[in-house]
Amino acid sequence: MTIEDRSNEGMELDQQALQRNMQSQMKLAAERAIADSWRAGGISFRQARGG
């Protein structure tokens, strides 16, 4: 009787979960940065007003 080595599959699942987690973290950081830039005195706010 042979037992398949499935340890590699677990690694792939972990990689995918890690990547999804990383993407959502990056998305949150980007959204926060964009929101900050539109606050009064932020970069986008100043550029939109010609400052």
C-alpha distance matrix in Angstrom:
0.0 3.8 6.7 9.8 12.8 15.3 17.9 20.0 20.5 22.0 24.3 25.6 26.4 28.2 30.1 31.2 32.4 34.1 35.8 37.0 38.3 40.1 41.7 43.0 44.4 46.1 47.5 49.0 50.5 52.0 53.4 54.9 56.5 57.9 59.3 60.9 62.5 64.2 65.7 69.4 69.7 66.2 65.9 65.5 68.2 70.7 69.8 70.3 73.7 74.7 74.6
3.8 0.0 3.8 6.3 9.3 12.0 14.6 16.5 17.2 18.9 21.0 22.2 23.3 25.1 26.8 28.0 29.4 30.9 32.6 33.9 35.3 36.9 38.4 40.0 41.3 42.9 44.4 45.9 47.3 48.8 50.3 51.9 53.3 54.7 56.3 57.8 59.3 61.1 62.6 66.3 66.5 63.0 62.5 62.2 65.0 67.4 66.5 67.0 70.5 71.4 71.2
6.7 3.8 0.0 3.8 6.4 8.8 11.3 13.5 14.1 15.4 17.7 19.1 19.9 21.6 23.5 24.8 25.9 27.5 29.3 30.6 31.8 33.5 35.2 36.6 37.9 39.5 41.0 42.5 43.9 45.5 47.0 48.4 49.9 51.4 52.9 54.3 55.9 57.7 59.2 62.9 63.1 59.7 59.3 59.0 61.8 64.1 63.4 63.9 67.3 68.3 68.0
9.8 6.3 3.8 0.0 3.8 5.8 8.9 10.4 10.9 12.8 14.9 15.9 17.0 19.0 20.5 21.7 23.1 24.8 26.2 27.7 29.1 30.6 32.1 33.7 35.1 36.6 38.0 39.7 41.1 42.5 44.0 45.6 47.0 48.4 50.0 51.5 53.0 54.7 56.4 60.0 60.2 56.7 56.2 55.9 58.7 61.0 60.1 60.7 64.1 65.0 64.9
12.8 9.3 6.4 3.8 0.0 3.8 5.7 7.3 8.8 10.3 11.8 13.3 14.9 16.3 17.7 19.4 20.8 22.0 23.6 25.4 26.6 27.9 29.6 31.4 32.5 33.9 35.6 37.2 38.4 39.9 41.6 43.0 44.3 45.9 47.5 48.9 50.3 52.3 53.8 57.4 57.5 54.0 53.5 53.3 56.2 58.4 57.6 58.3 61.7 62.5 62.2
15.3 12.0 8.8 5.8 3.8 0.0 3.8 5.3 5.4 7.0 9.2 10.4 11.4 13.1 14.8 16.1 17.4 18.9 20.6 22.0 23.3 24.8 26.5 28.0 29.3 30.8 32.4 34.0 35.3 36.8 38.3 39.8 41.2 42.8 44.3 45.7 47.2 49.1 50.6 54.3 54.5 51.0 50.6 50.2 53.0 55.4 54.6 55.2 58.6 59.5 59.3
17.9 14.6 11.3 8.9 5.7 3.8 0.0 3.8 5.5 5.4 6.6 9.1 10.3 11.0 12.7 14.8 15.8 16.7 18.7 20.5 21.4 22.6 24.7 26.3 27.1 28.7 30.6 32.0 33.1 34.8 36.5 37.8 39.1 40.8 42.4 43.5 45.1 47.1 48.6 52.1 52.2 48.8 48.4 48.3 51.1 53.3 52.7 53.5 56.8 57.7 57.2
20.0 16.5 13.5 10.4 7.3 5.3 3.8 0.0 3.8 5.4 5.1 6.5 8.9 10.0 10.6 12.7 14.5 15.2 16.6 18.7 20.0 20.9 22.6 24.7 25.6 26.8 28.7 30.4 31.4 32.8 34.7 36.2 37.2 38.8 40.6 41.9 43.2 45.2 46.9 50.5 50.4 46.9 46.3 46.1 49.0 51.2 50.3 51.1 54.5 55.3 54.9
20.5 17.2 14.1 10.9 8.8 5.4 5.5 3.8 0.0 3.8 5.3 5.1 6.4 8.7 9.9 10.8 12.5 14.2 15.4 16.8 18.5 19.9 21.2 23.0 24.4 25.8 27.2 29.0 30.3 31.6 33.2 34.9 36.2 37.5 39.2 40.7 42.1 43.9 45.6 49.2 49.4 45.9 45.4 45.0 47.8 50.2 49.3 49.8 53.3 54.2 54.0
22.0 18.9 15.4 12.8 10.3 7.0 5.4 5.4 3.8 0.0 3.8 5.4 5.2 6.2 8.6 10.0 10.7 12.2 14.2 15.5 16.5 18.2 20.0 21.3 22.5 24.2 25.8 27.1 28.5 30.2 31.7 33.0 34.5 36.2 37.5 38.9 40.6 42.4 43.8 47.5 47.7 44.3 44.1 43.8 46.5 48.9 48.3 48.9 52.2 53.3 52.9
24.3 21.0 17.7 14.9 11.8 9.2 6.6 5.1 5.3 3.8 0.0 3.8 5.5 5.1 6.1 8.7 9.9 10.3 12.1 14.3 15.1 16.1 18.2 20.0 20.8 22.2 24.1 25.6 26.6 28.2 30.1 31.3 32.5 34.3 35.9 37.1 38.6 40.6 42.1 45.7 45.7 42.2 41.8 41.7 44.5 46.7 46.1 46.9 50.2 51.1 50.6
25.6 22.2 19.1 15.9 13.3 10.4 9.1 6.5 5.1 5.4 3.8 0.0 3.8 5.4 5.0 6.3 8.7 9.7 10.5 12.4 14.1 15.1 16.4 18.5 19.8 20.9 22.4 24.4 25.6 26.7 28.5 30.2 31.3 32.7 34.5 35.9 37.2 39.1 40.8 44.4 44.6 41.0 40.4 40.0 42.9 45.2 44.3 44.9 48.3 49.2 49.0
26.4 23.3 19.9 17.0 14.9 11.4 10.3 8.9 6.4 5.2 5.5 3.8 0.0 3.8 5.4 5.2 6.2 8.5 9.9 10.7 12.3 14.1 15.4 16.7 18.3 19.9 21.1 22.7 24.4 25.7 27.1 28.7 30.3 31.6 33.0 34.7 36.2 37.8 39.4 43.1 43.5 40.0 39.7 39.2 41.9 44.4 43.7 44.1 47.5 48.6 48.5
28.2 25.1 21.6 19.0 16.3 13.1 11.0 10.0 8.7 6.2 5.1 5.4 3.8 0.0 3.8 5.5 5.1 5.9 8.5 9.9 10.4 12.0 14.1 15.4 16.3 18.1 19.8 21.0 22.3 24.1 25.6 26.9 28.3 30.1 31.4 32.7 34.4 36.3 37.7 41.3 41.5 38.1 37.9 37.8 40.4 42.8 42.3 42.9 46.2 47.3 46.8
30.1 26.8 23.5 20.5 17.7 14.8 12.7 10.6 9.9 8.6 6.1 5.0 5.4 3.8 0.0 3.8 5.5 5.0 6.0 8.6 9.8 10.3 12.1 14.2 15.1 16.2 18.1 19.9 20.8 22.2 24.1 25.5 26.6 28.2 30.0 31.2 32.6 34.6 36.2 39.8 39.8 36.3 35.8 35.6 38.5 40.7 40.0 40.7 44.0 45.0 44.5
31.2 28.0 24.8 21.7 19.4 16.1 14.8 12.7 10.8 10.0 8.7 6.3 5.2 5.5 3.8 0.0 3.8 5.4 5.0 6.2 8.5 9.7 10.5 12.4 14.1 15.2 16.4 18.4 19.9 20.9 22.4 24.3 25.6 26.8 28.4 30.1 31.4 33.1 34.9 38.5 38.8 35.3 34.8 34.3 37.0 39.5 38.7 39.1 42.5 43.6 43.4
32.4 29.4 25.9 23.1 20.8 17.4 15.8 14.5 12.5 10.7 9.9 8.7 6.2 5.1 5.5 3.8 0.0 3.8 5.4 5.2 6.1 8.5 9.9 10.7 12.3 14.2 15.3 16.6 18.4 19.9 21.1 22.6 24.3 25.7 27.0 28.6 30.3 31.9 33.3 37.0 37.5 34.1 34.0 33.6 36.1 38.7 38.2 38.6 41.8 43.2 42.9
34.1 30.9 27.5 24.8 22.0 18.9 16.7 15.2 14.2 12.2 10.3 9.7 8.5 5.9 5.0 5.4 3.8 0.0 3.8 5.5 5.1 6.1 8.6 10.0 10.5 12.2 14.2 15.4 16.4 18.2 19.9 21.1 22.4 24.2 25.7 26.9 28.5 30.5 31.9 35.4 35.6 32.2 32.0 31.9 34.5 36.9 36.5 37.2 40.4 41.5 41.0
35.8 32.6 29.3 26.2 23.6 20.6 18.7 16.6 15.4 14.2 12.1 10.5 9.9 8.5 6.0 5.0 5.4 3.8 0.0 3.8 5.4 5.0 6.1 8.6 9.7 10.4 12.1 14.2 15.2 16.2 18.2 19.8 20.8 22.3 24.1 25.5 26.7 28.7 30.4 34.0 34.1 30.5 30.0 29.7 32.5 34.8 34.1 34.8 38.1 39.1 38.8
37.0 33.9 30.6 27.7 25.4 22.0 20.5 18.7 16.8 15.5 14.3 12.4 10.7 9.9 8.6 6.2 5.2 5.5 3.8 0.0 3.8 5.4 5.1 6.3 8.6 9.9 10.5 12.4 14.2 15.2 16.4 18.3 19.9 21.0 22.4 24.2 25.7 27.2 28.9 32.6 33.1 29.6 29.4 28.7 31.3 33.9 33.3 33.6 36.9 38.2 38.1
38.3 35.3 31.8 29.1 26.6 23.3 21.4 20.0 18.5 16.5 15.1 14.1 12.3 10.4 9.8 8.5 6.1 5.1 5.4 3.8 0.0 3.8 5.5 5.3 6.2 8.7 9.9 10.7 12.4 14.3 15.4 16.6 18.4 20.0 21.1 22.6 24.4 26.1 27.4 31.0 31.5 28.2 28.3 28.0 30.4 33.0 32.8 33.2 36.3 37.7 37.3
40.1 36.9 33.5 30.6 27.9 24.8 22.6 20.9 19.9 18.2 16.1 15.1 14.1 12.0 10.3 9.7 8.5 6.1 5.0 5.4 3.8 0.0 3.8 5.5 5.1 6.2 8.6 9.9 10.5 12.2 14.2 15.3 16.4 18.3 19.9 21.0 22.5 24.6 26.0 29.6 29.6 26.2 26.0 25.9 28.5 30.8 30.5 31.2 34.4 35.5 34.9
41.7 38.4 35.2 32.1 29.6 26.5 24.7 22.6 21.2 20.0 18.2 16.4 15.4 14.1 12.1 10.5 9.9 8.6 6.1 5.1 5.5 3.8 0.0 3.8 5.4 5.1 6.1 8.6 9.8 10.4 12.1 14.1 15.2 16.3 18.1 19.8 20.9 22.7 24.5 28.2 28.4 24.9 24.4 23.9 26.6 29.0 28.4 28.9 32.2 33.4 33.1
43.0 40.0 36.6 33.7 31.4 28.0 26.3 24.7 23.0 21.3 20.0 18.5 16.7 15.4 14.2 12.4 10.7 10.0 8.6 6.3 5.3 5.5 3.8 0.0 3.8 5.4 5.0 6.1 8.6 9.8 10.4 12.2 14.1 15.2 16.3 18.2 19.9 21.2 22.7 26.5 27.1 23.8 23.9 23.2 25.5 28.3 28.1 28.2 31.3 32.9 32.7
44.4 41.3 37.9 35.1 32.5 29.3 27.1 25.6 24.4 22.5 20.8 19.8 18.3 16.3 15.1 14.1 12.3 10.5 9.7 8.6 6.2 5.1 5.4 3.8 0.0 3.8 5.4 5.2 6.2 8.6 10.0 10.6 12.3 14.3 15.4 16.5 18.4 20.3 21.4 25.0 25.4 22.1 22.3 22.3 24.5 27.0 27.1 27.7 30.6 32.1 31.4
46.1 42.9 39.5 36.6 33.9 30.8 28.7 26.8 25.8 24.2 22.2 20.9 19.9 18.1 16.2 15.2 14.2 12.2 10.4 9.9 8.7 6.2 5.1 5.4 3.8 0.0 3.8 5.4 5.0 6.1 8.5 9.8 10.4 12.2 14.1 15.2 16.4 18.5 20.2 23.7 23.7 20.2 19.9 19.7 22.4 24.7 24.4 25.1 28.2 29.4 28.8
47.5 44.4 41.0 38.0 35.6 32.4 30.6 28.7 27.2 25.8 24.1 22.4 21.1 19.8 18.1 16.4 15.3 14.2 12.1 10.5 9.9 8.6 6.1 5.0 5.4 3.8 0.0 3.8 5.4 5.1 6.1 8.5 9.8 10.5 12.1 14.1 15.3 16.7 18.6 22.3 22.8 19.3 19.2 18.4 20.8 23.5 23.1 23.4 26.5 28.0 27.8
49.0 45.9 42.5 39.7 37.2 34.0 32.0 30.4 29.0 27.1 25.6 24.4 22.7 21.0 19.9 18.4 16.6 15.4 14.2 12.4 10.7 9.9 8.6 6.1 5.2 5.4 3.8 0.0 3.8 5.4 5.1 6.1 8.6 9.9 10.5 12.1 14.2 15.5 16.7 20.4 21.2 18.0 18.6 18.1 20.0 22.8 23.1 23.3 26.1 27.9 27.4
50.5 47.3 43.9 41.1 38.4 35.3 33.1 31.4 30.3 28.5 26.6 25.6 24.4 22.3 20.8 19.9 18.4 16.4 15.2 14.2 12.4 10.5 9.8 8.6 6.2 5.0 5.4 3.8 0.0 3.8 5.5 5.1 6.1 8.6 9.9 10.5 12.3 14.5 15.6 19.1 19.2 15.9 16.2 16.4 18.6 20.9 21.2 22.0 24.7 26.2 25.3
52.0 48.8 45.5 42.5 39.9 36.8 34.8 32.8 31.6 30.2 28.2 26.7 25.7 24.1 22.2 20.9 19.9 18.2 16.2 15.2 14.3 12.2 10.4 9.8 8.6 6.1 5.1 5.4 3.8 0.0 3.8 5.4 5.1 6.1 8.5 9.8 10.5 12.5 14.5 18.0 18.1 14.5 14.2 13.8 16.4 18.8 18.5 19.2 22.2 23.5 23.0
53.4 50.3 47.0 44.0 41.6 38.3 36.5 34.7 33.2 31.7 30.1 28.5 27.1 25.6 24.1 22.4 21.1 19.9 18.2 16.4 15.4 14.2 12.1 10.4 10.0 8.5 6.1 5.1 5.5 3.8 0.0 3.8 5.4 5.1 6.1 8.5 9.9 10.8 12.6 16.3 17.2 13.9 14.3 13.3 15.2 18.2 18.3 18.2 21.1 23.0 22.7
54.9 51.9 48.4 45.6 43.0 39.8 37.8 36.2 34.9 33.0 31.3 30.2 28.7 26.9 25.5 24.3 22.6 21.1 19.8 18.3 16.6 15.3 14.1 12.2 10.6 9.8 8.5 6.1 5.1 5.4 3.8 0.0 3.8 5.5 5.1 6.1 8.6 10.1 10.8 14.5 15.2 12.1 13.2 13.1 14.5 17.3 18.1 18.5 20.9 22.8 22.0
56.5 53.3 49.9 47.0 44.3 41.2 39.1 37.2 36.2 34.5 32.5 31.3 30.3 28.3 26.6 25.6 24.3 22.4 20.8 19.9 18.4 16.4 15.2 14.1 12.3 10.4 9.8 8.6 6.1 5.1 5.4 3.8 0.0 3.8 5.5 5.1 6.2 8.8 10.1 13.4 13.3 9.8 10.2 10.5 12.6 14.8 15.3 16.3 18.8 20.2 19.2
57.9 54.7 51.4 48.4 45.9 42.8 40.8 38.8 37.5 36.2 34.3 32.7 31.6 30.1 28.2 26.8 25.7 24.2 22.3 21.0 20.0 18.3 16.3 15.2 14.3 12.2 10.5 9.9 8.6 6.1 5.1 5.5 3.8 0.0 3.8 5.4 5.1 6.5 9.0 12.3 12.8 9.2 9.3 8.2 10.3 13.1 13.2 13.5 16.3 18.0 17.6
59.3 56.3 52.9 50.0 47.5 44.3 42.4 40.6 39.2 37.5 35.9 34.5 33.0 31.4 30.0 28.4 27.0 25.7 24.1 22.4 21.1 19.9 18.1 16.3 15.4 14.1 12.1 10.5 9.9 8.5 6.1 5.1 5.5 3.8 0.0 3.8 5.5 5.3 6.6 10.3 11.7 8.9 10.3 9.3 10.1 13.3 14.3 14.0 16.3 18.6 18.2
60.9 57.8 54.3 51.5 48.9 45.7 43.5 41.9 40.7 38.9 37.1 35.9 34.7 32.7 31.2 30.1 28.6 26.9 25.5 24.2 22.6 21.0 19.8 18.2 16.5 15.2 14.1 12.1 10.5 9.8 8.5 6.1 5.1 5.4 3.8 0.0 3.8 5.4 5.3 8.6 9.1 6.3 8.4 8.8 9.4 11.9 13.5 14.1 15.8 17.9 16.6
62.5 59.3 55.9 53.0 50.3 47.2 45.1 43.2 42.1 40.6 38.6 37.2 36.2 34.4 32.6 31.4 30.3 28.5 26.7 25.7 24.4 22.5 20.9 19.9 18.4 16.4 15.3 14.2 12.3 10.5 9.9 8.6 6.2 5.1 5.5 3.8 0.0 3.8 5.6 8.1 7.8 4.1 4.9 5.2 6.5 8.8 9.9 10.8 12.8 14.5 13.4
64.2 61.1 57.7 54.7 52.3 49.1 47.1 45.2 43.9 42.4 40.6 39.1 37.8 36.3 34.6 33.1 31.9 30.5 28.7 27.2 26.1 24.6 22.7 21.2 20.3 18.5 16.7 15.5 14.5 12.5 10.8 10.1 8.8 6.5 5.3 5.4 3.8 0.0 3.8 6.4 7.8 5.4 6.9 5.2 4.8 8.3 9.6 9.1 11.0 13.5 13.2
65.7 62.6 59.2 56.4 53.8 50.6 48.6 46.9 45.6 43.8 42.1 40.8 39.4 37.7 36.2 34.9 33.3 31.9 30.4 28.9 27.4 26.0 24.5 22.7 21.4 20.2 18.6 16.7 15.6 14.5 12.6 10.8 10.1 9.0 6.6 5.3 5.6 3.8 0.0 3.8 6.0 5.2 8.3 8.1 6.4 9.2 11.7 11.4 12.2 15.0 13.9
69.4 66.3 62.9 60.0 57.4 54.3 52.1 50.5 49.2 47.5 45.7 44.4 43.1 41.3 39.8 38.5 37.0 35.4 34.0 32.6 31.0 29.6 28.2 26.5 25.0 23.7 22.3 20.4 19.1 18.0 16.3 14.5 13.4 12.3 10.3 8.6 8.1 6.4 3.8 0.0 3.8 5.5 8.7 9.0 6.1 7.7 11.0 10.9 10.4 13.3 11.8
69.7 66.5 63.1 60.2 57.5 54.5 52.2 50.4 49.4 47.7 45.7 44.6 43.5 41.5 39.8 38.8 37.5 35.6 34.1 33.1 31.5 29.6 28.4 27.1 25.4 23.7 22.8 21.2 19.2 18.1 17.2 15.2 13.3 12.8 11.7 9.1 7.8 7.8 6.0 3.8 0.0 3.8 6.7 8.5 6.3 6.2 9.8 10.9 10.3 12.2 9.9
66.2 63.0 59.7 56.7 54.0 51.0 48.8 46.9 45.9 44.3 42.2 41.0 40.0 38.1 36.3 35.3 34.1 32.2 30.5 29.6 28.2 26.2 24.9 23.8 22.1 20.2 19.3 18.0 15.9 14.5 13.9 12.1 9.8 9.2 8.9 6.3 4.1 5.4 5.2 5.5 3.8 0.0 3.8 5.8 5.2 6.2 8.7 10.1 10.9 12.5 10.6
65.9 62.5 59.3 56.2 53.5 50.6 48.4 46.3 45.4 44.1 41.8 40.4 39.7 37.9 35.8 34.8 34.0 32.0 30.0 29.4 28.3 26.0 24.4 23.9 22.3 19.9 19.2 18.6 16.2 14.2 14.3 13.2 10.2 9.3 10.3 8.4 4.9 6.9 8.3 8.7 6.7 3.8 0.0 3.8 5.5 5.3 6.2 8.6 10.1 10.8 9.2
65.5 62.2 59.0 55.9 53.3 50.2 48.3 46.1 45.0 43.8 41.7 40.0 39.2 37.8 35.6 34.3 33.6 31.9 29.7 28.7 28.0 25.9 23.9 23.2 22.3 19.7 18.4 18.1 16.4 13.8 13.3 13.1 10.5 8.2 9.3 8.8 5.2 5.2 8.1 9.0 8.5 5.8 3.8 0.0 3.8 5.5 5.1 6.0 8.6 9.8 9.6
68.2 65.0 61.8 58.7 56.2 53.0 51.1 49.0 47.8 46.5 44.5 42.9 41.9 40.4 38.5 37.0 36.1 34.5 32.5 31.3 30.4 28.5 26.6 25.5 24.5 22.4 20.8 20.0 18.6 16.4 15.2 14.5 12.6 10.3 10.1 9.4 6.5 4.8 6.4 6.1 6.3 5.2 5.5 3.8 0.0 3.8 5.6 5.3 6.4 8.8 8.5
70.7 67.4 64.1 61.0 58.4 55.4 53.3 51.2 50.2 48.9 46.7 45.2 44.4 42.8 40.7 39.5 38.7 36.9 34.8 33.9 33.0 30.8 29.0 28.3 27.0 24.7 23.5 22.8 20.9 18.8 18.2 17.3 14.8 13.1 13.3 11.9 8.8 8.3 9.2 7.7 6.2 6.2 5.3 5.5 3.8 0.0 3.8 5.5 5.2 6.3 4.9
69.8 66.5 63.4 60.1 57.6 54.6 52.7 50.3 49.3 48.3 46.1 44.3 43.7 42.3 40.0 38.7 38.2 36.5 34.1 33.3 32.8 30.5 28.4 28.1 27.1 24.4 23.1 23.1 21.2 18.5 18.3 18.1 15.3 13.2 14.3 13.5 9.9 9.6 11.7 11.0 9.8 8.7 6.2 5.1 5.6 3.8 0.0 3.8 5.4 5.0 5.3
70.3 67.0 63.9 60.7 58.3 55.2 53.5 51.1 49.8 48.9 46.9 44.9 44.1 42.9 40.7 39.1 38.6 37.2 34.8 33.6 33.2 31.2 28.9 28.2 27.7 25.1 23.4 23.3 22.0 19.2 18.2 18.5 16.3 13.5 14.0 14.1 10.8 9.1 11.4 10.9 10.9 10.1 8.6 6.0 5.3 5.5 3.8 0.0 3.8 5.5 7.4
73.7 70.5 67.3 64.1 61.7 58.6 56.8 54.5 53.3 52.2 50.2 48.3 47.5 46.2 44.0 42.5 41.8 40.4 38.1 36.9 36.3 34.4 32.2 31.3 30.6 28.2 26.5 26.1 24.7 22.2 21.1 20.9 18.8 16.3 16.3 15.8 12.8 11.0 12.2 10.4 10.3 10.9 10.1 8.6 6.4 5.2 5.4 3.8 0.0 3.8 5.6
74.7 71.4 68.3 65.0 62.5 59.5 57.7 55.3 54.2 53.3 51.1 49.2 48.6 47.3 45.0 43.6 43.2 41.5 39.1 38.2 37.7 35.5 33.4 32.9 32.1 29.4 28.0 27.9 26.2 23.5 23.0 22.8 20.2 18.0 18.6 17.9 14.5 13.5 15.0 13.3 12.2 12.5 10.8 9.8 8.8 6.3 5.0 5.5 3.8 0.0 3.8
74.6 71.2 68.0 64.9 62.2 59.3 57.2 54.9 54.0 52.9 50.6 49.0 48.5 46.8 44.5 43.4 42.9 41.0 38.8 38.1 37.3 34.9 33.1 32.7 31.4 28.8 27.8 27.4 25.3 23.0 22.7 22.0 19.2 17.6 18.2 16.6 13.4 13.2 13.9 11.8 9.9 10.6 9.2 9.6 8.5 4.9 5.3 7.4 5.6 3.8 0.0
